[in-house]
Amino acid sequence: MSSALKPQLNREYIISKLNELLNIPSPSGYCMEIMNYLRNEVEQFGYTMDQTPKGTGIIVIPGQESGEVIGISAHVDTLGAMVRSIKSSGMIRFTPIGGYAMQTVEGEYCVIHTRDGRKYDGTVLSSRPSVHVYNDVRDFKREEANMEIRIDELVKTKEETEKLGISVGDFISWDPRTRILPNGWVKSRHLDDKASVAALLGLLEWLKREGVTPKYTIKLLISTYEEVGHGCAYIPEDITELIAVDMGAIGDDLSTTEMDVSICAKDSSGPYDYGMTSKLIELAKREGMPHAVDIYPNYGSDASAALRGGSNIRAALIGPGVHASHGMERTHADAIVNTSALLLAYILEA
């Protein structure tokens, strides 16, 4: 595929789907609604999505030839929390789902999801929430034991909160606070990794619209436990190479920006496959895509999980650059669309 034939991806479709994905609560382990959404979406293109017992979605794009199978993964699960206990004041003490600093959620609106389907709004606060009352509020350490959720119901005791149906083990989702701006900036929680899932939907939409069949069968893997480390610990045995699509980190001595497709050469699991990574770099250069190659020492991906799970595969990692990862994140529509375009270039060149 020459640069003159670069796929005309449906940018409006990709960003509209991203907006919908971001507004469906899906902390790790609570992904039922968003997986049903994805199943309905891919069926519109004539594909089906099966799920493993753990919940990973598998979408098969048949190829022209049998033999090699290319896997592409992204994850819909996000950071969140779970009710750890109910305090005597009626406030909720929570335990984190995924790795984030407590100061990144202080003051955030949230929803408590009870096991019987009820939902309650709340706000994350420290247990020293007011400068007018507590002299140590500015220095008070933001850690799990010092944080709580104020429920937007008239409750002042543990018993009153329990009467709402709220119990230990209920999931808590953060308000994404999504803003999609006319100039292409997208700021929201959970761009890690719903921006990548939107890029995969853009790939499916293009293949369907153009009637293109890739040379080799492609299996899209949508994982639901990546943020807790074992999203794609299992992958189908016929996959020979796996591209994990996940956000590119920004900061310190890293080169990636919010306008770039990040190509990761090495993360906490070690170096990614030399041949795959080199090919992705070559294609990004050929297609004139803003991109950067980086090292992420404090990062793991679904490809990392697959390798650690014993999969005999080659693996690579790409994704749109995302600023303030696991906080109030931001990326640009160009980076998401170009991530989709680079994936298409790769599978059409296979």
Disulfide bonds with the S-S distance in Angstrom:
none
